[in-house]
Amino acid sequence: PIAASLCLERDASAAMTAAVGRRGGSACNFKVCLHDFECQGLTADARSEVYLHVDFAGVRAFRTDAAKPAEEPRWSFRAGFEYIAGSTEKLSGQELVVRCLSLADNKLVGEAAVDLETVAYGPACFRLTLHDREHGPPTGFVKFGCVMRMRSPDLTVICTDLRTTTQEGAALPGRLHISGSLEDAGGKASVLSLPHSTDGFWRGPCSLAFDTTLADLLRAPPCECLRFVILDQEGMSAGEASVEFRSAFSIMPGTEVQFRTPVMYDFSVDQRYGAEIKQIGELEGVLRYQNLPVCAQMVGGLCVDSHIEEGYMLIEALPCPRGVSQPPPIWKDDSEQQHFGFVLCVSPQLLEELEASGIDVKQLDTALDQLELPSHWEMRQERGRGLLARRYFSDPRARRTTWVDPRFMPEHWEQRVDSEMGRVYFQYHANKTTTYVDPRGCPSGWEMRVSKNGGAYYVHAPSMQTTFSDPRGMPSHIEGALDSQARMFFKDNNTKATSWKDPREGQQESLLAMWRQMESLRWWSDQVLQNTDLSMSRVHDDRGEIRRQMDLSG
C-alpha cells in the first residue's frame, strides 16, 4: 500500500530533518560508490574512441580508460569514497557531472548532470541525456550507478524492559548477552553482558552503537539484527533469540518500539527430539534509536533525467525525492511477499505444522547442502545470528541478493534478479519472455508457460488443454483438472467427488496464503529429496565406473 500520509514532499524536508534529530549546522557524511558506466544511442559521428570524465560536486574527479568504438561503449569503472556535506539542505546546489569526450581530440561528445539531493534521496540507477553544449541537441545517453548512503558513526540502539519467559509463561532465568550483526566505528562487534536475573527481567537501559547507514541497517537479505543469548549459571547457552532491525524500527528518534520474538534452543545433543532446533520460550522488550541518518536512497527504481520511474521507499516516513508524481510505495523484501517461489525462511511457528504434514525439516535442510546451485548463483548465510542464521542467494550478474532459492526451475526457465529494482523475475527461454510469476510448484500433470505478450498460462497435459486459471494453492486433498473443453473442475481425493466450484472462492486471504505455502513446501520437499537421490546415485555410478576402469587397467 502507498503510505501517502507518511511520505513528505521535498519542501517539507527541513521540518522532517529537525524532527528526526539532525542538528541544523552539523556536517553529513556519505559513503559513495560510482560504478558500471555505459553510453547508449551515441550519434554516428561520436562513435570513435571515447572516455568519461566524472566530477562529483567538484571535490572528486575521475577519468575512465578509453573505450573502443562501439554503439554502446561500456566501462567497468568503479570508485568508492566518502563525501562530507555541510548539511542536507546544501545537496541541491551540488552536482554529479558526467562528460563523454573523444580520445582523439578531447572534444566534448556530450555531458549530463544530476543534483546530489536527487542522488541521496532517489534511486541508485541513472539514465541521463547527453548534450554537446548547454541546451544543445541530445547526443546520446549515459547510464550508471551511484550509491550514496548517509553514514552515522554512532547510531545507537537502546534496549529496555527485556523479559524472557518459557512457553508456559514462567520466568526464564539466566544471564543475557546482547550483540549486533553490525560493527562499531572501530570495526569491532559490540557485546553487552547483563547480570543473572532469577525472574528473567532486565529493566535497562542498555545500548549498543554501530557505524552504519539506514540502507545497511534495514537491508534484506541478509537482515541485520540484535542477537540475544541466554546463559545459565554455568555459562552454557540456555537459548537464543534475535530481533531484526527492520521488524522493530522507527525513523523517529526516541520512539519506543515493542518487540516479541521466539527463544530457540539446539536439542541436537538429545536424539529424542525430532528437530534439532525448537522454540522454548519468548523474549520481549522495547527498542529505541538515536543518531539516525535522516535520508536514504530508494530501493530500486531509475532516475531518468529529472524524473523517477518505479522504485520503493526504504522505510515509511522518509522524505520523498523530487521527480515523483506520487509517493512511492514502501519496500518489502522477498520474505514479506506472497508468491509460490520457495523462500528459505521457515518461522518457528510453522515447524510443528510442517512436521505434522510429513515434511522433515531437518532432513530437508541437510539435503539442501548436497545440491548444487545453477550457474552464476552463490549461496550465503547471515552472520551474527547463531542458531537463527538463514540462507540467502546472490546473483553476481545483477549484484543483488534474494531469499528466493534459484534451484529446481522447470525446463526452459531461469531465475534472475533485476539489477535496477532488485526484484526476482523469471525468464522463459522458449520464447524469450519474462514474468514475475514463479513457474515452480505446479501439481503433477501441469506446467506454466508465458505467452509472447508476457501473460502466464497453464498447460494440463492429461487433457492437452490450457487455461489462465492457476491450478496451485488448493487444499491438500483437492486438485484441479481441465475437461476436453478447457473448463476447470476440481477433484476431491478423499471423497472421489468432482465439482465445478473452486474451493478458493470466498476464502480469507490468510487461509489461501497457508494453502499456497504448504503446497509449495510439499512440492519443494519432494524436489529436494528426488534430486538428492539422483545426486547420490550419480556418485555411486561414478565410483562404480572408476572401479571398473581400474579393474580393466589392472
C-alpha positions in Angstrom: 0.0 0.0 0.0 1.1 3.6 -0.6 1.7 5.4 2.6 0.8 8.8 1.3 0.4 10.5 4.7 3.9 9.4 5.7 5.9 10.3 2.6 6.8 14.0 2.7 7.5 16.3 -0.2 10.9 18.0 -0.5 9.5 21.4 0.5 8.8 19.8 4.0 12.3 18.3 4.3 13.5 21.0 6.7 10.8 20.1 9.2 11.5 16.4 8.8 15.2 16.7 9.4 14.6 18.7 12.5 12.1 16.1 13.7 14.5 13.2 13.3 17.2 14.9 15.3 19.8 16.3 12.8 21.5 19.3 14.3 20.9 22.1 11.7 24.5 23.0 11.0 26.2 19.7 11.5 28.1 18.0 8.7 26.7 15.0 6.9 28.9 12.1 6.0 28.1 10.0 2.9 29.5 6.7 1.6 29.6 7.0 -2.2 30.2 4.3 -4.9 30.2 5.1 -8.6 30.0 2.0 -10.9 29.1 0.5 -14.3 29.0 3.3 -16.8 27.6 2.9 -20.3 26.8 5.2 -23.1 23.8 4.5 -25.3 22.5 5.9 -28.6 25.6 7.9 -29.4 25.3 9.8 -32.7 27.2 8.2 -35.6 30.0 10.8 -35.6 30.6 10.3 -31.9 31.3 6.5 -32.2 35.1 6.9 -32.1 37.2 6.0 -29.1 35.7 7.9 -26.1 36.3 8.2 -22.4 34.4 9.6 -19.5 35.3 12.4 -17.0 33.2 12.1 -13.8 33.1 15.1 -11.4 31.4 14.6 -8.0 30.5 18.0 -6.6 33.9 19.4 -7.5 35.6 17.5 -4.7 36.3 14.2 -6.5 37.1 13.7 -10.2 37.7 10.5 -12.2 38.7 9.7 -15.8 38.0 6.3 -17.3 40.1 4.4 -19.8 39.2 4.9 -23.5 36.5 2.5 -24.8 36.9 1.1 -28.3 34.5 2.4 -31.0 31.0 0.9 -30.3 27.4 1.9 -30.5 27.1 1.3 -26.7 30.6 1.7 -25.1 30.9 0.3 -21.5 33.3 0.9 -18.7 33.8 -1.4 -15.7 34.9 1.6 -13.8 34.3 1.6 -10.0 35.2 4.2 -7.4 34.3 4.4 -3.7 34.9 7.4 -1.4 33.5 9.5 1.4 31.8 12.8 0.8 31.0 15.4 3.5 28.3 18.0 3.0 27.7 20.9 5.3 24.0 19.9 5.6 21.4 18.0 3.7 19.9 21.4 2.5 23.1 22.1 0.6 22.9 18.9 -1.5 20.5 20.5 -4.1 23.2 23.0 -5.0 25.9 20.4 -5.8 26.0 18.2 -8.9 27.4 15.0 -10.2 28.6 15.7 -13.8 29.5 13.1 -16.4 31.2 14.2 -19.6 31.9 12.0 -22.6 34.9 13.0 -24.6 36.6 11.9 -27.8 40.1 10.4 -27.2 41.5 11.8 -30.5 41.0 15.5 -29.8 39.4 15.7 -26.3 36.3 17.2 -28.0 33.1 17.1 -25.9 30.7 14.5 -27.2 28.1 15.3 -24.5 27.6 15.9 -20.8 24.9 15.3 -18.3 24.4 16.3 -14.7 22.2 15.4 -11.7 22.0 17.2 -8.3 23.2 15.4 -5.2 19.8 15.8 -3.5 18.2 13.6 -6.1 21.1 11.1 -5.8 20.8 11.0 -2.0 17.0 10.6 -1.8 16.2 8.9 -5.1 17.2 5.7 -6.9 20.8 4.5 -7.2 20.5 3.9 -11.0 20.6 6.7 -13.6 19.9 7.3 -17.3 20.8 10.8 -18.2 20.6 12.6 -21.6 23.9 13.8 -23.0 24.1 17.2 -24.6 27.1 18.6 -26.5 26.6 22.0 -25.0 24.2 23.7 -22.7 20.7 23.2 -24.0 22.2 21.7 -27.2 20.6 18.8 -29.1 20.9 15.3 -27.4 23.9 13.3 -28.5 23.0 10.1 -26.6 22.6 8.8 -23.1 24.8 7.8 -20.2 23.7 5.1 -17.8 25.4 4.3 -14.5 25.0 3.5 -10.8 25.7 5.8 -7.9 25.2 4.5 -4.3 25.1 7.4 -1.9 24.4 6.5 1.7 24.3 8.9 4.6 26.5 7.4 7.4 26.1 7.6 11.2 29.3 6.6 13.0 27.4 6.3 16.3 23.9 5.0 15.5 22.7 3.9 18.9 20.1 1.2 19.7 18.8 1.3 23.3 17.2 -1.8 24.9 14.8 -1.6 27.9 12.3 -3.8 29.7 13.8 -7.1 28.4 11.9 -10.2 29.7 12.4 -13.9 28.9 9.7 -16.5 29.6 9.0 -20.1 28.9 6.2 -21.1 26.5 4.1 -21.7 29.6 4.6 -18.1 30.7 7.0 -18.8 33.6 10.2 -16.8 34.0 13.3 -18.0 32.1 16.2 -17.1 34.3 19.8 -16.6 33.3 22.4 -14.0 32.2 21.8 -12.2 28.9 24.5 -11.5 26.3 23.4 -8.9 23.6 25.4 -8.4 20.4 24.7 -6.9 16.9 25.5 -8.2 13.5 26.8 -4.7 12.6 30.2 -3.2 13.7 31.0 -0.1 15.7 33.2 2.8 14.4 36.3 0.8 15.4 35.3 -2.1 13.2 34.5 -4.3 16.2 31.4 -6.2 17.2 29.9 -4.7 20.4 28.8 -7.1 23.1 26.8 -6.4 26.3 26.7 -8.8 29.2 23.8 -8.3 31.6 23.9 -9.9 35.1 22.0 -13.0 36.1 18.3 -12.5 36.7 16.2 -15.1 38.5 12.9 -13.6 37.2 14.3 -13.2 33.6 13.8 -9.4 33.6 16.3 -6.6 32.8 14.9 -3.1 33.0 17.9 -1.4 31.4 18.6 0.9 29.7 21.5 -0.7 27.9 22.8 0.4 24.5 24.9 -0.7 21.5 26.4 1.8 19.0 27.1 1.0 15.3 28.8 2.7 12.4 26.2 2.2 9.6 23.7 3.6 7.2 19.9 3.2 7.1 20.2 1.1 3.9 22.7 -1.3 5.7 20.6 -1.3 9.0 17.4 -2.2 7.2 18.5 -4.3 4.2 17.4 -7.8 3.3 18.8 -10.2 2.6 20.8 -10.6 4.8 18.9 -9.0 7.7 20.9 -7.1 10.3 19.8 -7.8 13.8 20.4 -7.9 17.6 21.2 -11.3 18.9 20.4 -12.4 22.5 22.0 -15.4 24.1 20.6 -16.6 27.5 23.3 -18.2 29.7 22.7 -20.5 32.7 24.7 -20.3 35.9 27.4 -22.5 34.4 27.8 -20.2 31.4 26.2 -22.6 29.0 23.7 -21.4 26.4 20.1 -21.9 27.5 18.5 -20.4 24.4 19.0 -17.8 21.7 16.8 -15.1 20.1 17.2 -12.4 17.5 15.4 -9.2 16.5 15.7 -7.9 13.0 16.1 -4.1 13.0 13.7 -4.0 10.0 10.9 -5.6 12.0 11.3 -3.4 15.1 12.2 0.1 13.8 11.0 3.7 13.8 12.7 6.6 11.9 11.6 9.0 14.7 14.3 9.1 17.4 13.2 8.2 20.9 10.1 6.3 19.8 9.6 3.2 21.8 9.2 0.1 19.6 8.0 -3.1 21.3 9.0 -6.5 20.1 8.4 -10.1 20.9 10.4 -12.9 19.4 10.9 -16.7 19.9 13.7 -18.1 22.1 15.2 -21.1 20.4 17.3 -24.0 21.7 19.5 -26.5 20.0 18.5 -30.0 21.1 20.9 -31.8 18.8 22.7 -33.4 21.7 19.4 -35.2 22.6 18.3 -37.6 19.9 14.9 -38.0 21.4 13.8 -34.8 19.7 12.6 -34.8 16.1 14.1 -31.4 15.1 17.4 -30.1 16.3 16.2 -26.5 17.0 13.0 -25.8 18.8 11.2 -22.9 20.5 11.4 -23.0 24.3 10.1 -19.5 25.1 9.8 -15.9 24.2 11.8 -12.7 24.6 10.1 -9.4 24.7 11.3 -5.8 25.2 11.5 -2.3 23.9 14.0 -0.7 21.4 14.7 3.0 20.8 17.0 4.5 18.2 19.3 7.6 18.4 21.6 9.4 15.9 19.8 8.0 12.9 20.7 9.3 9.4 17.9 11.5 8.0 17.9 10.3 4.4 18.3 7.1 2.4 18.2 6.2 -1.3 15.2 4.4 -2.7 15.1 0.7 -3.2 15.2 0.0 -6.9 13.8 2.5 -9.5 15.5 4.5 -12.2 16.3 8.2 -12.4 15.7 9.4 -16.0 17.0 13.0 -16.1 14.7 14.8 -13.7 12.0 12.1 -13.4 12.0 8.9 -11.3 10.5 5.7 -12.6 9.2 3.0 -10.2 11.2 2.1 -7.1 10.2 2.0 -3.4 10.9 4.0 -0.2 13.2 2.1 2.1 11.0 2.7 5.1 7.9 4.8 5.8 8.3 8.5 7.0 11.4 9.1 4.9 11.4 12.3 2.8 10.4 11.6 -0.8 12.7 12.6 -3.6 11.9 15.2 -6.2 10.7 13.9 -9.6 8.0 11.5 -8.3 4.4 12.1 -9.4 3.1 10.4 -6.3 4.7 9.0 -3.1 6.3 5.6 -3.9 5.2 2.5 -2.1 7.1 1.2 0.9 9.6 -1.6 0.1 9.0 -5.2 1.2 11.7 -7.9 0.8 11.1 -11.3 -0.6 10.2 -13.0 2.7 7.4 -10.5 3.2 5.8 -11.1 -0.2 3.2 -13.7 -1.1 4.4 -15.9 -4.0 4.9 -19.5 -5.0 8.7 -19.4 -5.1 10.2 -21.2 -2.1 11.9 -18.8 0.4 14.2 -20.5 2.9 12.7 -18.6 5.9 10.6 -21.0 7.9 9.3 -19.4 11.0 9.4 -21.3 14.3 5.6 -21.3 14.4 5.5 -23.3 11.2 7.8 -26.1 12.3 5.1 -28.1 14.1 2.7 -27.7 11.1 5.4 -28.8 8.7 6.3 -31.9 10.7 2.6 -32.8 11.1 2.2 -32.7 7.3 5.0 -35.1 6.8 7.8 -32.7 5.9 11.0 -33.5 7.8 12.6 -30.0 8.1 15.9 -31.4 9.4 16.2 -33.8 6.5 15.2 -31.1 4.1 17.8 -28.7 5.4 20.6 -31.4 5.3 19.7 -32.4 1.8 19.9 -28.9 0.5 23.6 -28.7 1.3 24.2 -31.5 -1.1 22.6 -29.9 -4.1 24.4 -27.5 -6.5 23.1 -24.1 -7.4 22.5 -23.0 -11.0 25.5 -21.3 -12.7 26.2 -17.7 -11.7 24.4 -18.2 -8.3 26.0 -18.2 -4.9 24.5 -19.3 -1.5 25.4 -17.3 1.6 24.4 -17.3 5.3 23.5 -14.5 7.6 26.2 -13.5 10.1 25.8 -12.8 13.7 22.6 -14.8 14.2 23.9 -18.1 15.6 21.2 -20.8 15.6 18.8 -18.5 13.7 21.1 -17.7 10.7 19.3 -18.1 7.4 20.5 -18.9 3.9 20.1 -16.3 1.1 21.3 -16.2 -2.5 23.5 -13.8 -4.5 23.4 -13.2 -8.3 26.7 -11.5 -9.1 25.5 -10.6 -12.6 22.9 -8.2 -11.0 24.9 -7.6 -7.8 21.7 -8.3 -5.9 20.7 -10.8 -3.2 17.4 -12.5 -2.5 15.8 -15.1 -0.2 14.3 -17.0 -3.1 16.2 -20.2 -3.9 17.0 -20.4 -7.7 17.1 -24.2 -7.8 14.6 -26.7 -9.4 13.5 -24.4 -12.3 11.4 -26.2 -14.9 12.8 -26.8 -18.4 13.4 -23.6 -20.4 13.1 -21.4 -17.2 15.7 -19.4 -15.3 15.5 -17.2 -12.2 17.1 -13.8 -12.4 17.2 -10.6 -10.3 16.5 -7.2 -11.8 19.7 -5.1 -11.2 17.8 -1.8 -11.0 14.7 -2.9 -9.0 16.3 -5.8 -7.1 13.1 -7.8 -7.8 13.2 -11.5 -8.7 11.8 -12.4 -12.1 11.7 -15.5 -14.2 13.0 -15.8 -17.8 11.2 -18.2 -20.2 13.8 -19.1 -22.8 11.4 -20.9 -25.1 10.1 -17.5 -26.4 12.5 -15.1 -24.7 9.8 -13.6 -22.4 9.9 -12.8 -18.7 7.4 -12.8 -15.8 7.3 -12.1 -12.1 5.2 -15.3 -11.6 7.2 -18.2 -10.3 6.7 -21.2 -12.6 7.6 -23.8 -9.9 5.2 -25.7 -7.7 2.7 -26.8 -10.3 0.7 -30.0 -9.5 1.5 -33.2 -11.3 0.4 -33.0 -15.0 0.6 -29.2 -15.0 3.2 -26.7 -16.2 3.3 -23.0 -16.5 4.3 -21.1 -19.7 4.3 -17.5 -20.8 2.8 -16.1 -24.0 4.8 -13.6 -26.2 2.9 -10.7 -24.6 4.1 -11.8 -21.1 0.9 -13.4 -19.8 1.2 -16.6 -17.7 -0.9 -19.5 -18.7 -1.1 -23.2 -17.6 -0.9 -26.4 -19.6 -2.8 -29.5 -18.5 -1.0 -32.5 -20.1 -3.7 -35.2 -19.5 -6.4 -33.2 -21.3 -4.0 -31.3 -23.7 -5.8 -28.1 -22.8 -4.7 -24.7 -21.5 -6.1 -22.2 -19.0 -5.3 -18.8 -17.5 -6.5 -20.1 -14.1 -3.6 -21.0 -11.8 -4.0 -24.6 -10.5 -1.8 -24.0 -7.5 -2.9 -23.1 -4.0 -5.5 -25.7 -3.4 -6.2 -27.6 -0.1 -4.1 -30.7 0.1 -6.9 -33.1 -0.8 -8.2 -31.1 -3.8 -6.6 -30.9 -7.3 -7.7 -29.0 -10.4 -8.1 -30.5 -13.8 -9.4 -29.5 -17.3 -12.1 -31.2 -19.3 -12.0 -31.6 -23.1 -13.4 -28.0 -23.5 -10.7 -26.5 -21.2 -13.2 -25.9 -18.3 -11.5 -26.3 -14.9 -13.1 -28.7 -12.4 -12.0 -29.9 -9.0 -11.4 -33.4 -7.7 -11.7 -34.3 -4.0 -9.2 -37.1 -3.5 -10.8 -38.0 -0.1 -14.4 -38.5 -1.3 -13.6 -39.1 -5.1 -16.2 -36.5 -5.9 -15.8 -33.7 -8.5 -17.2 -30.2 -8.6 -17.2 -27.0 -10.7 -16.9 -24.9 -7.6 -13.4 -23.5 -6.9 -12.6 -24.2 -3.3 -10.5 -21.0 -3.2 -13.5 -18.7 -3.9 -14.7 -16.7 -0.9 -11.9 -17.8 1.4 -10.0 -15.4 3.6 -6.5 -14.4 2.3 -4.8 -15.8 5.4 -6.2 -19.3 4.7 -5.3 -19.0 1.0 -1.8 -18.0 1.9 -1.5 -21.0 4.2 -2.7 -23.3 1.4 -0.2 -21.8 -1.0 2.7 -22.1 1.4 2.0 -25.6 2.5 1.6 -26.8 -1.1 4.8 -25.0 -2.1 6.7 -26.6 0.8 5.5 -30.1 -0.1 6.5 -29.6 -3.7 9.9 -28.3 -2.6 10.5 -31.1 -0.2 9.7 -33.7 -3.0 12.1 -31.9 -5.4 14.9 -31.8 -2.8 14.7 -35.5 -1.9 14.3 -36.6 -5.5 17.3 -34.6 -6.6 19.3 -35.7 -3.6 18.6 -39.4 -4.5 19.7 -38.6 -8.1 22.9 -36.9 -7.0 23.7 -39.9 -4.7 23.0 -42.4 -7.5 25.3 -40.4 -9.8 28.1 -40.5 -7.2 27.6 -44.3 -6.8 27.6 -44.7 -10.7 30.8 -42.6 -11.0 32.5 -44.6 -8.3 31.4 -47.9 -10.0 32.8 -46.7 -13.3 36.1 -45.8 -11.7 36.4 -49.2 -10.1 35.6 -50.9 -13.5 38.3 -48.8 -15.2 40.8 -49.7 -12.5 40.0 -53.4 -12.9 40.4 -53.1 -16.7 43.7 -51.2 -16.4 45.0 -53.8 -13.8 
